[in-house]
Amino acid sequence: MSQLDWTRVENLVTTVHVVATLFHCVKFVPAMTLVDSLASFEKRCNDIDDSGMMWNGLKGHDVKCFSALAFAIGTPQSAPTDTQYEELATKVFGGAPTLGQVSGLRRLHFEATTLIVATLNEQVKSDTADPGALVKKLPAAEKQSRLEKQQARLAGIKMTGELAPSHQLLDLANSIIESGAIVWIAPSRCSKRDDEIHANIKPSSSTVQVENSTLKLAQVPVSTTADLGTELKLMWAFQRRGLAMDNCRLLDWGVHETWLHHMLNAMTRECPTGYHAVRTEQVIKADRELWTILAQENSAPLRPVNDVPALNAPFKALVTDPRVTMFLLPVPSSVSKNVAAPAQVTPKATGDTPKPVPANRLNKKRKLTRAQKACPAELKDFNLRLSQGSTSGPICWGYNLKTGCSNETSSQSGGLKCKRGFHACANCHKFGHSVVSCRALKPKA
């Protein structure tokens, strides 16, 4: 063998050792991808061998995922020999294996090595500057297995309907542990599974991307947003986030629920005279501030220890932190100052009689604008323009009528807004209800 051939062999061996070392490093702090998912590996074993002998045999030898099987015999770059397959099959099936059993084991090992190479290739080529690249999707079997374990752990909560987190939310919460970087998950991103099912019914759009000077047609991923129109829907959105974080063991459900109750109690607490009750936008700002401080001050690993989430203790400490609770205090109401009447100027004593004001000027009415003329009679006595700090604009008329508004809405400044204006009460200018159901409206005598 020539010197060049020996050099190639040495480079290949070095590459194999590097891949093996990288695998052991990754396995020490496992990322929950397809190659490390126990539920996905069990499902695949049972798909190939429905008797369950393959899964039980591999599990008995502590081979419980694709990454472990890929390096049980051979490596991704060097195929095992027939003798090695025979010996592995004998250990797995506990006797002289049949040809079909060896064939199924060969197939499973080939899939495991292929997944290892594909995963490492994706890690090398992934762009860390792209926020979408940080969100790693959990395998479907892993999600189902986690949901079953979570339902058994939280027996008093039925995770269906409004309390069923979407797969998009589960992936987003799990990506915090995978990346080790804490981010704030806004309530608008805490969608439910039903919305995700309805969104996938619609045909997904396509986009043209340029990769390596080549045009590529890619499907735009379907994203769903949560409806935060009322306080009840906001509470459901926060609860879905708590369940998603409990699912990936980032934060216990009880700890997150304590913080949610603290925010909701601040909204329902009676405030002194001359102060506004805590609004929805204040609650969202307080929640965002808590996660911002948590991301700044927490430098410990996020992986759970003995199934205890690592964020439980620092999260509890920030619930009563003054930097967070200051956002949950009532704010002074903006009392309209009465404009003082202009002082009457006493005419100088010149002996001249003051000129009388023409009668037509006294009886002259101010001209009404087109909007004031078109305003419904039920809303003529209300101020139909919202002005609360940075949130300002017209209020939707249709939303404050008994018929309601059927236009599409989007979440803005803690409330909903359609093309006609904000969906806020025309009487108290609060989000979540209209003037039809406003409790602050005094009944007419």
C-alpha positions as CSV (number, residue, x, y, z in Angstrom):
1,M,0.0,0.0,0.0
2,S,1.4,3.4,-0.9
3,Q,2.1,6.2,1.4
4,L,-0.9,8.2,0.0
5,D,-3.3,5.3,0.7
6,W,-2.0,5.0,4.3
7,T,-2.6,8.8,4.7
8,R,-6.2,8.4,3.6
9,V,-6.8,5.5,6.0
10,E,-5.3,7.5,8.9
11,N,-7.5,10.5,8.0
12,L,-10.6,8.2,7.9
13,V,-9.8,6.7,11.3
14,T,-9.3,10.2,12.8
15,T,-12.6,11.3,11.4
16,V,-14.3,8.3,12.9
17,H,-12.8,9.0,16.3
18,V,-13.8,12.7,16.1
19,V,-17.4,11.7,15.2
20,A,-17.5,9.2,18.1
21,T,-16.1,11.7,20.5
22,L,-18.7,14.3,19.4
23,F,-21.4,11.7,19.9
24,H,-20.3,11.0,23.4
25,C,-20.2,14.7,24.2
26,V,-23.7,15.2,22.8
27,K,-25.0,12.2,24.6
28,F,-23.6,13.5,27.9
29,V,-26.0,16.5,27.6
30,P,-28.6,15.0,25.2
31,A,-30.6,17.2,22.9
32,M,-34.0,15.8,22.4
33,T,-33.9,15.1,18.7
34,L,-35.0,12.1,16.7
35,V,-31.7,10.3,17.3
36,D,-32.0,10.6,21.1
37,S,-35.7,10.1,21.5
38,L,-36.5,6.9,23.4
39,A,-40.2,7.0,22.4
40,S,-39.3,7.2,18.6
41,F,-36.8,4.4,18.9
42,E,-39.3,2.2,20.7
43,K,-42.0,2.9,18.1
44,R,-39.6,2.1,15.2
45,C,-38.5,-1.2,16.8
46,N,-42.1,-2.3,17.2
47,D,-42.9,-1.3,13.6
48,I,-40.1,-3.6,12.3
49,D,-40.7,-6.4,14.9
50,D,-44.2,-6.4,16.1
51,S,-43.5,-9.2,18.6
52,G,-41.6,-6.7,20.8
53,M,-38.5,-9.0,21.1
54,M,-36.2,-6.5,19.3
55,W,-37.1,-3.6,21.6
56,N,-36.9,-5.7,24.8
57,G,-33.6,-7.2,23.8
58,L,-32.0,-3.9,22.9
59,K,-33.4,-2.2,26.0
60,G,-31.9,-5.1,28.1
61,H,-28.5,-4.2,26.8
62,D,-29.0,-0.4,27.5
63,V,-29.5,0.5,23.8
64,K,-32.6,2.7,23.9
65,C,-32.1,5.2,21.1
66,F,-30.8,5.5,17.5
67,S,-27.6,7.2,18.6
68,A,-26.7,4.3,20.9
69,L,-27.4,1.6,18.3
70,A,-25.4,3.5,15.6
71,F,-22.2,2.9,17.6
72,A,-23.1,-0.4,19.1
73,I,-21.3,-2.2,16.2
74,G,-19.3,-0.4,13.5
75,T,-19.5,3.3,12.9
76,P,-21.5,5.5,10.5
77,Q,-18.4,5.5,8.2
78,S,-17.5,1.8,8.5
79,A,-20.2,-0.9,8.0
80,P,-20.3,-3.8,10.5
81,T,-19.4,-7.3,9.2
82,D,-21.8,-10.2,8.9
83,T,-20.3,-11.8,12.0
84,Q,-20.9,-8.7,14.1
85,Y,-24.5,-8.6,13.0
86,E,-24.9,-12.3,13.9
87,E,-23.4,-11.7,17.3
88,L,-25.6,-8.7,18.0
89,A,-28.7,-10.5,16.9
90,T,-27.8,-13.4,19.2
91,K,-27.5,-11.1,22.2
92,V,-30.7,-9.2,21.3
93,F,-33.0,-12.2,20.6
94,G,-31.5,-14.5,23.1
95,G,-30.6,-17.5,20.9
96,A,-30.0,-18.5,17.3
97,P,-31.7,-15.6,15.3
98,T,-33.7,-16.2,12.2
99,L,-32.9,-14.6,8.9
100,G,-35.8,-12.2,9.3
101,Q,-34.6,-11.1,12.7
102,V,-31.1,-10.4,11.4
103,S,-32.6,-8.5,8.4
104,G,-34.7,-6.3,10.7
105,L,-31.8,-5.5,12.9
106,R,-29.6,-4.6,9.9
107,R,-32.4,-2.3,8.7
108,L,-32.7,-0.6,12.1
109,H,-28.9,-0.1,12.4
110,F,-28.7,1.4,8.9
111,E,-31.4,3.9,9.8
112,A,-29.6,4.8,13.0
113,T,-26.3,5.5,11.3
114,T,-28.1,7.5,8.5
115,L,-29.8,9.6,11.2
116,I,-26.5,10.3,13.0
117,V,-24.9,11.6,9.9
118,A,-27.9,13.7,8.9
119,T,-28.1,15.2,12.4
120,L,-24.4,16.1,12.5
121,N,-24.7,17.6,9.0
122,E,-27.6,19.7,10.1
123,Q,-25.7,21.0,13.2
124,V,-22.8,22.1,11.1
125,K,-24.8,23.8,8.4
126,S,-27.4,25.5,10.8
127,D,-27.3,29.3,11.0
128,T,-27.3,30.3,14.6
129,A,-28.3,33.9,13.6
130,D,-31.6,32.6,12.3
131,P,-34.2,32.5,15.1
132,G,-36.1,29.8,13.3
133,A,-33.0,27.5,13.3
134,L,-33.0,27.6,17.1
135,V,-36.5,26.0,17.3
136,K,-36.0,22.2,17.1
137,K,-39.2,20.3,16.5
138,L,-39.8,17.3,18.8
139,P,-40.7,14.0,17.1
140,A,-44.4,13.1,17.1
141,A,-43.8,10.0,19.2
142,E,-41.8,11.9,21.8
143,K,-44.6,14.6,22.1
144,Q,-47.2,11.9,22.6
145,S,-45.1,10.1,25.2
146,R,-44.5,13.3,27.1
147,L,-48.2,14.3,27.1
148,E,-49.1,10.9,28.5
149,K,-46.6,11.2,31.3
150,Q,-47.7,14.8,32.0
151,Q,-51.4,13.8,32.1
152,A,-50.6,11.1,34.6
153,R,-48.5,13.5,36.7
154,L,-51.2,16.3,36.6
155,A,-54.2,14.1,37.1
156,G,-56.5,16.9,38.1
157,I,-56.1,18.9,34.8
158,K,-57.7,17.8,31.6
159,M,-55.5,18.9,28.8
160,T,-58.1,19.2,26.0
161,G,-59.8,22.1,24.3
162,E,-58.5,25.4,25.6
163,L,-55.9,23.7,27.8
164,A,-54.3,21.7,24.9
165,P,-51.0,23.5,23.9
166,S,-50.2,23.5,20.2
167,H,-47.3,21.6,18.9
168,Q,-45.7,24.9,17.9
169,L,-45.8,26.0,21.5
170,L,-44.3,22.7,22.8
171,D,-41.5,23.0,20.3
172,L,-40.9,26.7,21.3
173,A,-40.7,25.8,25.1
174,N,-38.5,22.8,24.4
175,S,-36.1,24.9,22.3
176,I,-35.3,27.0,25.4
177,I,-33.8,23.9,27.1
178,E,-32.1,22.8,23.9
179,S,-30.4,26.2,23.2
180,G,-29.8,27.0,26.9
181,A,-31.0,30.6,26.2
182,I,-34.1,31.9,28.1
183,V,-36.6,33.9,26.0
184,W,-40.0,35.4,26.7
185,I,-42.9,33.5,25.2
186,A,-45.6,36.1,24.7
187,P,-49.2,35.1,25.4
188,S,-50.0,35.7,21.7
189,R,-47.7,32.8,20.8
190,C,-49.4,30.4,23.2
191,S,-51.9,29.0,20.8
192,K,-54.0,25.9,21.3
193,R,-54.0,22.7,19.4
194,D,-57.4,23.3,17.9
195,D,-56.2,26.5,16.2
196,E,-53.3,24.6,14.8
197,I,-55.5,21.8,13.4
198,H,-57.8,24.4,11.7
199,A,-54.8,26.3,10.3
200,N,-53.3,23.2,8.7
201,I,-56.6,22.6,6.8
202,K,-55.8,25.7,4.7
203,P,-53.3,25.2,1.8
204,S,-49.9,26.4,2.9
205,S,-48.2,29.1,0.8
206,S,-44.8,28.7,-0.9
207,T,-41.9,31.1,-1.1
208,V,-38.8,31.3,-3.3
209,Q,-35.4,31.2,-1.4
210,V,-31.9,31.7,-2.7
211,E,-29.4,29.1,-1.3
212,N,-25.9,28.9,-2.6
213,S,-26.8,30.8,-5.8
214,T,-29.7,28.4,-6.4
215,L,-33.4,29.2,-6.4
216,K,-35.3,26.9,-4.0
217,L,-39.1,26.6,-3.6
218,A,-39.9,26.2,0.1
219,Q,-43.2,25.9,2.0
220,V,-43.9,28.6,4.5
221,P,-44.5,27.0,8.0
222,V,-48.0,27.6,9.3
223,S,-48.0,29.7,12.5
224,T,-50.9,30.3,14.8
225,T,-51.6,33.1,17.3
226,A,-53.7,33.0,20.4
227,D,-56.8,35.1,20.8
228,L,-56.5,37.5,23.8
229,G,-59.8,39.4,23.5
230,T,-60.9,38.8,27.0
231,E,-59.4,38.3,30.4
232,L,-60.5,34.6,30.4
233,K,-58.8,34.0,27.0
234,L,-55.7,35.6,28.4
235,M,-55.7,33.3,31.4
236,W,-56.1,30.3,29.1
237,A,-53.1,31.4,27.0
238,F,-50.9,31.7,30.1
239,Q,-52.1,28.3,31.3
240,R,-51.2,26.7,28.0
241,R,-47.7,28.2,28.3
242,G,-47.4,26.7,31.8
243,L,-48.4,23.3,30.6
244,A,-45.9,23.5,27.7
245,M,-43.1,24.4,30.1
246,D,-44.1,21.7,32.5
247,N,-44.1,19.2,29.5
248,C,-40.4,19.8,28.8
249,R,-39.6,20.2,32.5
250,L,-38.5,23.8,32.1
251,L,-40.8,25.0,34.9
252,D,-43.3,23.2,37.1
253,W,-47.0,23.7,36.5
254,G,-47.6,24.7,40.1
255,V,-44.9,27.4,40.1
256,H,-46.2,29.0,36.9
257,E,-49.8,28.8,38.1
258,T,-48.8,30.7,41.3
259,W,-47.5,33.5,39.2
260,L,-50.6,33.5,37.0
261,H,-52.9,33.8,40.1
262,H,-50.7,36.7,41.3
263,M,-51.3,38.6,38.1
264,L,-55.0,37.8,37.9
265,N,-55.5,38.8,41.5
266,A,-53.9,42.2,40.8
267,M,-56.4,42.7,38.0
268,T,-59.4,42.0,40.1
269,R,-58.3,43.8,43.3
270,E,-60.2,47.0,44.2
271,C,-58.2,50.1,43.7
272,P,-58.4,53.5,45.5
273,T,-60.6,56.3,44.3
274,G,-58.9,58.2,41.5
275,Y,-56.9,55.2,40.3
276,H,-57.5,52.8,37.4
277,A,-57.6,49.0,38.0
278,V,-54.7,47.0,36.6
279,R,-55.1,46.6,32.9
280,T,-54.2,43.7,30.6
281,E,-51.2,45.5,29.1
282,Q,-49.7,46.0,32.6
283,V,-50.0,42.2,33.3
284,I,-48.2,41.5,30.0
285,K,-45.5,44.0,30.8
286,A,-44.9,42.5,34.2
287,D,-44.7,39.0,32.8
288,R,-42.2,40.2,30.2
289,E,-40.1,42.0,32.8
290,L,-39.9,38.8,35.0
291,W,-38.6,36.7,32.1
292,T,-36.2,39.5,31.1
293,I,-34.7,39.6,34.6
294,L,-34.6,35.8,34.7
295,A,-32.7,35.7,31.4
296,Q,-30.2,38.3,32.6
297,E,-29.5,36.9,36.1
298,N,-29.7,33.1,35.5
299,S,-26.5,31.5,34.2
300,A,-27.1,28.0,35.5
301,P,-27.9,25.1,33.1
302,L,-31.6,24.7,32.3
303,R,-31.7,20.9,32.2
304,P,-33.7,19.3,35.0
305,V,-32.0,17.5,37.8
306,N,-33.8,14.3,39.0
307,D,-36.9,15.6,37.1
308,V,-36.9,18.9,39.1
309,P,-36.9,21.9,36.7
310,A,-33.9,24.2,37.2
311,L,-35.9,27.4,37.0
312,N,-38.3,26.7,39.9
313,A,-36.2,28.5,42.6
314,P,-35.1,31.6,40.6
315,F,-38.6,32.0,39.2
316,K,-40.3,31.9,42.6
317,A,-37.9,34.6,43.9
318,L,-38.9,37.0,41.1
319,V,-42.6,36.7,41.6
320,T,-42.4,39.2,44.5
321,D,-39.5,41.2,43.2
322,P,-40.2,45.0,43.3
323,R,-38.9,45.3,39.7
324,V,-41.8,43.1,38.6
325,T,-44.6,44.0,41.0
326,M,-44.3,47.7,40.2
327,F,-46.1,46.9,36.9
328,L,-49.0,45.4,38.8
329,L,-49.9,48.6,40.7
330,P,-53.0,50.8,40.0
331,V,-52.2,53.9,38.0
332,P,-53.8,57.3,38.6
333,S,-56.8,58.0,36.4
334,S,-56.5,60.9,33.9
335,V,-59.0,63.4,35.3
336,S,-60.0,65.9,32.7
337,K,-59.3,69.4,34.0
338,N,-62.1,71.8,33.7
339,V,-61.1,74.6,31.4
340,A,-61.6,77.9,33.2
341,A,-63.9,80.3,31.6
342,P,-62.2,83.3,30.1
343,A,-62.4,86.3,32.4
344,Q,-64.7,89.0,31.3
345,V,-62.9,92.1,30.4
346,T,-64.4,95.2,32.0
347,P,-64.8,97.9,29.4
348,K,-62.9,101.0,30.1
349,A,-64.8,103.9,31.4
350,T,-64.9,105.9,28.3
351,G,-68.6,106.5,28.4
352,D,-69.2,104.5,25.2
353,T,-72.0,101.9,25.3
354,P,-70.7,98.4,24.5
355,K,-71.8,97.0,21.2
356,P,-74.4,94.2,21.4
357,V,-73.5,90.8,20.1
358,P,-75.5,89.9,17.0
359,A,-78.2,87.3,17.6
360,N,-77.1,85.2,14.7
361,R,-73.7,84.6,16.2
362,L,-75.2,83.3,19.5
363,N,-77.6,80.9,17.8
364,K,-75.0,79.7,15.3
365,K,-74.4,75.9,15.7
366,R,-71.0,74.2,15.2
367,K,-70.8,72.2,12.0
368,L,-70.7,68.4,12.5
369,T,-68.0,66.3,10.8
370,R,-69.0,63.4,8.5
371,A,-68.0,60.8,11.2
372,Q,-70.2,62.5,13.8
373,K,-73.2,62.6,11.4
374,A,-72.7,58.8,10.6
375,C,-72.3,57.8,14.2
376,P,-75.1,55.5,15.5
377,A,-77.5,57.1,17.9
378,E,-76.6,54.6,20.6
379,L,-73.0,55.8,20.7
380,K,-73.4,59.6,20.2
381,D,-72.9,60.3,24.0
382,F,-69.6,58.4,24.2
383,N,-66.0,59.3,23.4
384,L,-65.2,57.1,20.5
385,R,-61.4,57.7,20.5
386,L,-59.0,55.7,22.6
387,S,-56.1,57.6,24.1
388,Q,-54.0,55.6,26.7
389,G,-50.4,56.5,26.5
390,S,-48.9,55.0,23.4
391,T,-52.2,53.3,22.6
392,S,-54.4,55.8,20.7
393,G,-56.8,55.6,17.8
394,P,-60.5,55.2,17.0
395,I,-62.8,52.8,18.7
396,C,-64.7,50.3,16.5
397,W,-68.4,51.2,16.4
398,G,-69.7,47.8,15.4
399,Y,-68.0,46.2,18.4
400,N,-70.0,48.4,20.8
401,L,-73.3,47.6,19.1
402,K,-75.5,44.7,19.9
403,T,-74.8,43.1,16.5
404,G,-71.0,43.1,17.1
405,C,-68.1,43.3,14.7
406,S,-67.3,40.5,12.2
407,N,-64.0,41.9,10.9
408,E,-60.7,40.1,11.3
409,T,-58.7,41.4,14.3
410,S,-55.1,41.4,15.3
411,S,-53.5,41.7,18.8
412,Q,-52.1,45.2,19.4
413,S,-51.1,47.0,22.6
414,G,-52.8,44.4,24.9
415,G,-56.0,44.3,23.0
416,L,-57.6,43.5,19.6
417,K,-58.0,45.9,16.7
418,C,-59.8,45.6,13.4
419,K,-59.7,47.8,10.3
420,R,-62.4,50.0,11.9
421,G,-60.6,50.6,15.2
422,F,-59.8,49.1,18.6
423,H,-62.2,46.5,20.1
424,A,-62.5,48.4,23.4
425,C,-65.5,49.7,25.5
426,A,-66.8,53.1,24.4
427,N,-67.7,54.0,28.0
428,C,-64.6,53.0,30.1
429,H,-62.1,52.4,27.3
430,K,-61.1,49.0,28.6
431,F,-60.4,45.9,26.5
432,G,-62.3,42.7,26.8
433,H,-65.9,43.9,26.7
434,S,-68.1,46.4,24.8
435,V,-70.4,49.1,26.1
436,V,-73.3,46.6,25.8
437,S,-71.9,44.7,28.8
438,C,-70.0,47.5,30.6
439,R,-70.6,47.3,34.4
440,A,-69.4,50.9,34.8
441,L,-72.2,52.3,32.7
442,K,-74.9,53.8,34.8
443,P,-78.5,52.7,33.8
444,K,-80.7,55.4,32.4
445,A,-83.4,56.7,34.7
